Amino acid sequence: MNKDSKIYVAGHRGLVGSAIWQNLLSKGYTRLVGRTHSELDLLDPMAVRRFFDEERPDCVVLAAAHVGGIMANSRYRADFIYQNLQIQQNVIGESFRHDVEKLLFLGSTCIYPRDAAQPMREDALLTSPLEYTNEPYAIAKIAGLKMCESFNLQYGTNYVAVMPTNLYGPQDNFHLENSHVLPAMLRKIYLAHCLRRGDWDAVRRDLGCRPVEGVDGTAAEADIIAVLGRYGISADEVRLWGTGRPLREFLWSEEMADASVFVLEHVDFKDTYAPGTPDVRNCHINVGTGKEITIARLAELIAQEVGYEGRVAFDASKPDGTMRKLTDVSKLHALGWHHRIDIEEGVGRMFRWYTDNLDRRFTR
C-alpha cells in the first residue's frame, strides 16, 4: 500500500471506520472512498458488485458490521448472523474478483470461547463453546476471518484479520438498547445526573440529539420520565444490567484506527504465522490494551467524571455475558504496535466528546 492507493473504507461513518478514515487522511492517503448505507447497501450483492466495478479500489478496509450490545445480541440473533455473513460474503468476494491488493477485516474478541483461558491468545479460537448471548455474531466474525485465511492459502491473497477488544470513542452509538456497554452506561449515568439535579434543559437537549423510542426533547416531562424509567434511569438511581462483576478490556477507537493503519502499512499475511507451520490457522491479530476493569468499577469512573452522586444499582436478573474477556496482545506487540490511552483517560475523553456534540442530531 502506498500514498496513491485507492482505499475503500466500508463503514466509514461508524465508530472505527470514521477513525480509520481520519487516520489515513492524517498520514497522507487522499484517495479514500466511502459510501453511506443509503448510497450502498452492503447486503445487496449486485449493488456491491457494481460499486467494485466502478471504483476498482486497491485496498479495502472492512469495518462495516451489524453491531450492538448484549440486549440487542440476545433479541435479534437472526439479524446479527445473517447481516454480518452477507456483508462479509459480498465485500470479501468482490475484493477477490476485482484483485484487491490488500484487505483488512475487522472482527471482535467475542470470537473466543466463553471459558477461554485468560488472557485470550489467538490460538484459543474454536477450542470450546462460545458465549450464548452473542453466539450468532461471533460465528459470523469467525466465518469472516476464516474466509480471509482461506483465500490467502488457496489464492495467495493478502487479507489480514484483526480482532479488536471492546471499543469506545468519538462517533460511538449511545442508543439505550443497541449500543455497547460503555457508551450506554455513560449516557444512562449522565441522564440520571441531569434528572437528579432537575436540569431539564440538559435532559431535553440530550433527547433532542438522540430520541428514545420516538420521545424527543419536546415531549412532556411525564413521557420523558416514563421512557427513561424503562431503561433504568430515574432521579433516584441508575440501574445497569448484570452484577457488575464481569471484567472487560476497553480500547479507545482512535487507537484501534492507528493499529489498523499500522497493520495495513507494515503487516502482511505471511507475517501472521511462523514460517514452516504445517497447518496454518489462527492468523488473526488481537488488538487491545491487555488491561481489564470490572463493570462496577467502570461505572464508578463514569459517575466520577459526570459528577453523578446518586445510586448505581445492578440488576442481577439480567445476563452478565462472558465474565472475563482479556486479550493477549503479545502478537501485536511483537509486530510493533502498543496502545497509549488507558481507560481512566479515555472515559474523560468520551464524556467530553459526548457533551460537546449534543447539538447534533444522530439517527443511529
C-alpha positions as CSV (number, residue, x, y, z in Angstrom):
1,M,0.0,0.0,0.0
2,N,1.3,3.5,-0.9
3,K,0.0,7.0,-0.6
4,D,-1.5,6.8,-4.1
5,S,-3.5,3.7,-3.3
6,K,-7.3,4.0,-3.7
7,I,-8.7,2.7,-0.4
8,Y,-12.3,1.8,0.2
9,V,-13.3,2.1,3.8
10,A,-16.6,0.1,4.3
11,G,-18.4,1.6,7.3
12,H,-16.6,4.9,7.1
13,R,-19.2,6.7,9.2
14,G,-19.1,4.2,12.1
15,L,-17.1,4.2,15.3
16,V,-14.0,2.5,13.9
17,G,-14.4,3.3,10.2
18,S,-14.6,7.1,10.8
19,A,-11.5,6.9,13.0
20,I,-9.6,4.9,10.3
21,W,-10.6,7.4,7.7
22,Q,-9.2,10.3,9.7
23,N,-6.1,8.4,10.5
24,L,-5.5,7.6,6.8
25,L,-6.0,11.3,5.9
26,S,-3.6,12.4,8.6
27,K,-0.9,10.1,7.1
28,G,-1.3,11.5,3.6
29,Y,-3.7,9.0,2.0
30,T,-6.1,11.1,-0.1
31,R,-7.7,8.6,-2.5
32,L,-10.3,7.4,0.0
33,V,-13.6,6.0,-1.0
34,G,-16.7,5.7,1.3
35,R,-20.4,5.1,0.9
36,T,-23.2,5.6,3.3
37,H,-25.8,2.9,3.7
38,S,-28.3,4.9,1.7
39,E,-25.7,5.1,-1.1
40,L,-24.6,1.5,-1.0
41,D,-26.4,-1.4,0.7
42,L,-23.7,-3.9,1.5
43,L,-26.4,-6.6,1.9
44,D,-27.2,-6.3,-1.8
45,P,-24.7,-8.4,-3.8
46,M,-25.4,-6.8,-7.1
47,A,-25.0,-3.3,-5.7
48,V,-21.7,-4.2,-4.1
49,R,-20.5,-5.7,-7.4
50,R,-21.5,-2.5,-9.3
51,F,-19.6,-0.5,-6.8
52,F,-16.4,-2.5,-7.2
53,D,-16.8,-2.4,-11.0
54,E,-16.9,1.4,-10.9
55,E,-14.4,2.2,-8.2
56,R,-11.8,-0.6,-8.5
57,P,-10.2,0.0,-5.1
58,D,-6.6,-1.1,-4.5
59,C,-7.2,-1.7,-0.8
60,V,-10.3,-2.4,1.3
61,V,-10.9,-1.9,5.0
62,L,-14.0,-3.9,6.1
63,A,-15.1,-2.0,9.1
64,A,-18.9,-2.2,8.3
65,A,-20.9,-4.6,10.5
66,H,-24.2,-5.0,12.2
67,V,-23.3,-4.5,15.9
68,G,-24.9,-4.0,19.3
69,G,-24.8,-4.7,23.0
70,I,-25.9,-7.7,25.0
71,M,-29.6,-6.8,24.8
72,A,-29.6,-6.4,21.0
73,N,-27.5,-9.6,20.5
74,S,-29.9,-11.6,22.7
75,R,-33.1,-10.3,21.0
76,Y,-32.1,-10.1,17.3
77,R,-30.0,-13.2,16.8
78,A,-31.0,-13.8,13.2
79,D,-30.1,-10.3,12.2
80,F,-26.7,-10.5,13.7
81,I,-25.7,-13.7,12.0
82,Y,-27.4,-13.1,8.6
83,Q,-26.4,-9.5,8.1
84,N,-22.8,-9.9,9.1
85,L,-22.4,-13.0,7.0
86,Q,-23.9,-11.3,4.0
87,I,-21.8,-8.1,4.3
88,Q,-18.6,-10.2,4.6
89,Q,-19.6,-12.5,1.7
90,N,-20.2,-9.6,-0.6
91,V,-17.3,-7.4,0.3
92,I,-14.6,-10.1,0.5
93,G,-16.0,-11.9,-2.5
94,E,-15.9,-8.7,-4.7
95,S,-12.5,-7.8,-3.4
96,F,-11.2,-11.2,-4.7
97,R,-13.0,-10.8,-8.0
98,H,-11.5,-7.4,-8.5
99,D,-7.9,-8.2,-7.5
100,V,-7.8,-6.0,-4.4
101,E,-4.2,-5.9,-3.3
102,K,-4.8,-5.8,0.4
103,L,-7.9,-6.2,2.7
104,L,-8.2,-5.6,6.4
105,F,-11.0,-7.4,8.1
106,L,-12.2,-6.1,11.5
107,G,-13.7,-8.7,13.8
108,S,-14.2,-8.9,17.5
109,T,-12.8,-10.7,20.5
110,C,-16.2,-12.3,21.1
111,I,-15.0,-14.9,18.7
112,Y,-13.3,-16.6,21.6
113,P,-14.9,-19.3,23.8
114,R,-16.8,-18.2,26.9
115,D,-14.4,-20.1,29.1
116,A,-11.2,-19.4,27.2
117,A,-8.0,-19.2,29.3
118,Q,-7.2,-15.7,30.2
119,P,-5.6,-13.6,28.6
120,M,-7.0,-15.0,25.4
121,R,-4.5,-16.0,22.8
122,E,-5.2,-16.2,19.1
123,D,-4.9,-20.0,19.3
124,A,-7.9,-20.2,21.7
125,L,-10.2,-19.9,18.7
126,L,-12.7,-22.8,18.3
127,T,-11.4,-24.7,21.3
128,S,-14.7,-24.8,23.3
129,P,-18.3,-23.3,23.2
130,L,-19.0,-19.7,22.6
131,E,-20.8,-17.3,24.9
132,Y,-24.5,-17.9,24.2
133,T,-25.7,-14.3,24.2
134,N,-23.6,-13.3,21.2
135,E,-23.0,-16.6,19.6
136,P,-24.6,-15.6,16.2
137,Y,-22.4,-12.5,15.9
138,A,-19.3,-14.4,16.9
139,I,-19.9,-17.2,14.4
140,A,-20.3,-14.6,11.6
141,K,-17.0,-13.0,12.6
142,I,-15.2,-16.4,12.8
143,A,-16.5,-17.1,9.3
144,G,-15.1,-13.8,8.1
145,L,-11.6,-14.3,9.4
146,K,-11.7,-17.9,8.1
147,M,-12.7,-16.5,4.6
148,C,-9.7,-14.2,4.7
149,E,-7.4,-17.0,5.9
150,S,-8.7,-19.5,3.3
151,F,-8.5,-17.1,0.3
152,N,-4.9,-16.3,1.3
153,L,-4.0,-20.0,1.5
154,Q,-5.7,-21.0,-1.7
155,Y,-5.2,-18.0,-3.9
156,G,-2.2,-16.1,-2.4
157,T,-4.2,-13.0,-1.5
158,N,-3.2,-10.6,1.3
159,Y,-6.2,-10.3,3.6
160,V,-5.4,-9.7,7.2
161,A,-7.9,-10.0,10.1
162,V,-7.7,-8.0,13.3
163,M,-9.8,-8.7,16.4
164,P,-10.3,-5.6,18.5
165,T,-11.4,-5.7,22.1
166,N,-14.3,-3.5,23.3
167,L,-14.1,-0.2,21.6
168,Y,-15.3,3.3,22.5
169,G,-14.7,6.8,21.3
170,P,-15.9,9.6,19.0
171,Q,-18.9,8.8,16.8
172,D,-19.9,6.0,19.2
173,N,-23.5,4.7,19.3
174,F,-25.3,5.8,22.5
175,H,-28.6,4.1,21.8
176,L,-30.0,2.9,25.1
177,E,-30.9,-0.5,23.7
178,N,-28.5,-1.3,20.9
179,S,-25.2,0.3,22.0
180,H,-22.3,-1.4,23.7
181,V,-21.7,-1.3,27.4
182,L,-19.6,1.8,27.9
183,P,-21.5,4.3,25.8
184,A,-24.8,3.0,27.2
185,M,-23.6,3.3,30.8
186,L,-22.2,6.8,30.2
187,R,-25.5,8.1,28.7
188,K,-27.6,6.5,31.5
189,I,-25.5,7.9,34.2
190,Y,-25.4,11.3,32.6
191,L,-29.2,11.4,32.2
192,A,-29.7,10.2,35.8
193,H,-27.3,13.0,36.9
194,C,-29.4,15.6,35.0
195,L,-32.7,14.3,36.4
196,R,-31.2,14.3,39.9
197,R,-30.2,17.9,39.5
198,G,-33.6,18.8,37.9
199,D,-31.7,20.1,34.8
200,W,-34.5,19.6,32.3
201,D,-32.8,21.8,29.7
202,A,-29.9,19.2,29.6
203,V,-32.3,16.3,29.5
204,R,-34.3,17.8,26.6
205,R,-31.1,18.7,24.8
206,D,-29.9,15.1,25.1
207,L,-33.2,13.6,23.8
208,G,-33.3,16.3,21.1
209,C,-30.0,14.8,19.9
210,R,-30.8,11.2,20.4
211,P,-34.6,10.4,20.9
212,V,-35.5,7.3,22.8
213,E,-38.4,5.3,21.4
214,G,-39.5,8.3,19.5
215,V,-39.6,10.5,22.6
216,D,-37.5,13.6,22.0
217,G,-36.8,16.8,23.8
218,T,-40.1,18.4,23.0
219,A,-42.1,15.7,24.9
220,A,-43.9,16.2,28.2
221,E,-41.9,15.6,31.4
222,A,-44.1,12.6,32.3
223,D,-43.4,11.0,29.0
224,I,-39.7,11.5,29.3
225,I,-39.6,10.1,32.8
226,A,-41.6,7.1,31.7
227,V,-39.4,6.2,28.7
228,L,-36.1,6.7,30.6
229,G,-37.5,4.7,33.5
230,R,-37.9,1.7,31.2
231,Y,-34.1,1.8,30.8
232,G,-33.4,2.1,34.5
233,I,-32.8,5.8,34.6
234,S,-34.5,8.0,37.2
235,A,-33.8,10.9,39.6
236,D,-33.1,8.4,42.4
237,E,-30.8,5.9,40.7
238,V,-29.5,4.4,37.5
239,R,-30.0,0.6,37.1
240,L,-27.5,-1.3,35.0
241,W,-27.7,-4.8,33.6
242,G,-26.0,-7.7,35.4
243,T,-24.0,-8.0,38.6
244,G,-21.2,-5.5,37.8
245,R,-18.6,-8.3,38.4
246,P,-17.6,-9.1,34.8
247,L,-14.2,-7.8,33.7
248,R,-13.8,-6.0,30.4
249,E,-11.0,-4.6,28.4
250,F,-11.5,-1.3,26.5
251,L,-9.6,0.4,23.7
252,W,-10.0,4.0,22.5
253,S,-11.4,3.8,18.9
254,E,-8.8,6.2,17.5
255,E,-6.1,3.9,18.8
256,M,-7.8,1.0,17.1
257,A,-7.6,3.1,13.9
258,D,-3.9,3.7,14.4
259,A,-3.3,0.0,14.9
260,S,-5.4,-0.8,11.8
261,V,-3.4,1.6,9.6
262,F,-0.2,0.2,11.1
263,V,-1.2,-3.3,10.1
264,L,-2.2,-2.0,6.6
265,E,1.2,-0.4,6.2
266,H,3.5,-2.9,7.9
267,V,1.9,-6.3,8.3
268,D,1.2,-8.9,5.5
269,F,-0.5,-12.3,5.8
270,K,2.9,-14.0,5.8
271,D,3.8,-12.1,9.0
272,T,0.9,-13.5,11.0
273,Y,2.2,-17.1,11.4
274,A,5.5,-18.8,11.9
275,P,7.4,-19.9,8.7
276,G,7.1,-23.7,8.1
277,T,3.9,-24.1,10.0
278,P,2.2,-27.3,8.7
279,D,-1.4,-26.3,9.5
280,V,-1.8,-22.5,9.0
281,R,-4.6,-21.2,11.2
282,N,-5.3,-18.6,13.8
283,C,-3.6,-15.9,11.7
284,H,-5.8,-13.1,13.0
285,I,-4.3,-10.5,15.3
286,N,-5.7,-9.4,18.7
287,V,-5.9,-5.6,19.2
288,G,-6.3,-4.3,22.7
289,T,-4.6,-3.0,25.8
290,G,-4.0,-6.2,27.7
291,K,-5.7,-4.4,30.8
292,E,-9.1,-5.0,32.3
293,I,-11.6,-3.4,34.7
294,T,-14.8,-4.6,36.3
295,I,-18.1,-3.2,35.0
296,A,-18.8,-1.9,38.5
297,R,-15.5,0.0,38.7
298,L,-16.2,1.4,35.2
299,A,-19.5,2.7,36.4
300,E,-17.7,4.4,39.3
301,L,-15.2,6.1,36.9
302,I,-18.0,7.3,34.7
303,A,-20.0,8.6,37.7
304,Q,-16.9,10.5,38.9
305,E,-16.3,12.0,35.5
306,V,-20.0,13.0,35.1
307,G,-20.3,14.3,38.7
308,Y,-23.2,11.9,39.5
309,E,-23.7,11.3,43.2
310,G,-26.8,9.2,43.1
311,R,-27.2,5.4,43.4
312,V,-25.8,3.0,40.9
313,A,-27.7,-0.3,41.1
314,F,-27.1,-3.6,39.3
315,D,-29.9,-5.9,38.1
316,A,-28.6,-9.4,38.7
317,S,-31.7,-10.9,36.9
318,K,-30.2,-9.6,33.7
319,P,-27.3,-11.5,32.0
320,D,-23.7,-10.6,32.6
321,G,-22.4,-12.2,29.4
322,T,-18.9,-13.6,29.5
323,M,-17.3,-13.0,32.9
324,R,-13.9,-12.2,31.6
325,K,-12.6,-11.2,28.1
326,L,-8.9,-10.1,28.3
327,T,-6.9,-10.3,25.2
328,D,-3.3,-11.5,24.9
329,V,-1.8,-8.8,22.7
330,S,1.8,-10.2,22.6
331,K,1.5,-10.9,18.9
332,L,0.6,-7.3,18.1
333,H,3.4,-6.0,20.4
334,A,5.8,-8.3,18.6
335,L,4.7,-6.8,15.3
336,G,5.5,-3.3,16.7
337,W,2.3,-1.6,17.9
338,H,1.3,-0.6,21.5
339,H,-1.6,1.3,22.9
340,R,-1.2,4.6,24.8
341,I,-4.6,5.7,26.2
342,D,-5.8,3.9,29.3
343,I,-9.4,3.7,30.4
344,E,-9.2,6.4,33.1
345,E,-8.1,9.0,30.4
346,G,-10.4,7.5,27.8
347,V,-13.6,7.9,30.0
348,G,-12.8,11.6,30.3
349,R,-12.3,12.0,26.6
350,M,-15.5,10.1,25.9
351,F,-17.6,12.3,28.2
352,R,-16.2,15.5,26.8
353,W,-16.9,14.3,23.2
354,Y,-20.5,13.3,24.2
355,T,-21.4,16.6,25.8
356,D,-19.6,18.6,23.1
357,N,-21.8,17.0,20.5
358,L,-25.3,17.3,22.0
359,D,-26.3,19.9,19.4
360,R,-26.1,17.4,16.6
361,R,-28.9,15.0,15.8
362,F,-27.9,11.4,15.4
363,T,-30.1,8.8,13.7
364,R,-28.2,5.7,14.8
